[in-house]
């Protein structure tokens, strides 16, 4: 058992990923937690005027109100369980708590037109 009971509260208080917090995230979320931590460390959490987007391995995923547009979130996870989140949604939660969101002063819908 980790020395951190609530990784979200501990992360918000610490403002940074510390070993005990990383351990707690991995204990609760396994591979999803590891992928989320990687995405944050690689600065793949992007905030636009209209959406927060996580750059995934195959596409970009919109994360709003804790939900995500990825297939894992849509088909594999329970909506009413806060510990059941895809790694994209976890990455947003982590990035927000440690001020690691990459902010862009533009509309994501405009960015998509260029891609």
C-alpha positions in Angstrom: 0.0 0.0 0.0 1.3 3.4 -0.9 2.0 6.1 1.7 -0.3 8.4 -0.4 -4.0 7.8 0.2 -5.4 10.3 -2.3 -3.0 11.0 -5.2 -5.1 13.8 -6.5 -5.0 15.8 -3.2 -1.3 15.0 -2.7 -0.5 16.1 -6.2 -2.4 19.3 -5.9 -0.7 20.1 -2.6 2.8 19.2 -3.8 2.5 20.8 -7.2 4.9 18.3 -8.6 5.2 14.6 -9.3 7.0 13.0 -6.3 8.0 9.4 -6.1 5.3 8.5 -3.5 2.6 10.2 -5.7 3.8 8.4 -8.8 3.7 5.1 -6.9 0.1 5.9 -5.8 -1.0 6.7 -9.3 0.5 3.5 -10.7 -1.1 1.4 -7.9 -4.5 2.8 -8.7 -4.3 3.1 -12.5 -1.6 0.6 -13.6 -0.5 1.1 -17.2 -3.0 3.9 -17.8 -1.3 5.8 -15.0 2.1 5.2 -16.5 1.0 6.4 -19.9 -0.6 9.5 -18.4 2.6 10.4 -16.5 4.6 9.9 -19.8 2.2 12.2 -21.7 2.6 14.9 -19.0 6.4 14.6 -19.0 6.4 14.8 -22.8 4.1 17.9 -22.8 1.3 16.3 -24.7 -1.5 17.9 -22.8 -2.7 20.9 -24.7 -5.3 23.5 -23.7 -7.0 25.4 -26.4 -9.8 28.0 -26.1 -12.4 25.3 -26.7 -10.9 22.0 -25.6 -8.2 20.3 -23.7 -6.5 17.8 -26.0 -4.1 15.0 -25.3 -1.8 13.9 -28.1 -2.0 10.1 -28.1 -0.1 7.5 -30.0 -2.4 7.3 -32.9 -4.6 10.5 -32.7 -5.5 13.5 -30.5 -8.2 13.0 -28.0 -10.5 15.7 -26.5 -10.9 15.6 -22.8 -13.9 17.4 -21.2 -15.3 17.2 -17.7 -13.2 14.1 -17.0 -14.5 12.3 -20.1 -12.5 11.5 -23.2 -13.3 10.8 -26.9 -11.0 7.7 -27.0 -12.4 4.2 -27.5 -11.0 3.0 -24.1 -13.1 5.6 -22.4 -16.2 5.0 -24.5 -16.3 1.2 -24.3 -14.2 -0.1 -21.4 -14.6 2.2 -18.4 -17.5 2.8 -16.0 -18.6 6.5 -16.1 -19.5 6.6 -12.4 -16.1 5.4 -11.0 -13.5 8.2 -10.6 -10.7 5.6 -10.6 -11.8 4.3 -14.0 -10.3 6.8 -16.4 -8.4 6.5 -19.6 -4.9 7.6 -19.6 -5.8 10.8 -21.6 -8.2 12.0 -18.8 -5.6 11.0 -16.2 -3.0 13.0 -18.0 -5.2 16.1 -17.9 -5.8 15.7 -14.2 -2.1 15.3 -13.5 -1.0 18.2 -15.8 -3.6 20.6 -14.3 -2.4 19.9 -10.7 1.3 20.5 -11.5 0.7 23.4 -14.0 2.1 21.4 -16.9 -0.7 22.1 -19.4 0.6 23.5 -22.7 -1.7 26.5 -23.3 -2.5 27.7 -26.8 -4.5 30.9 -27.4 -6.4 29.6 -30.4 -9.4 27.4 -31.1 -8.7 23.7 -31.5 -11.2 23.5 -34.3 -9.0 26.0 -36.2 -5.9 23.9 -35.5 -7.7 20.8 -36.9 -8.3 22.6 -40.2 -4.5 22.9 -40.7 -3.8 19.2 -39.9 
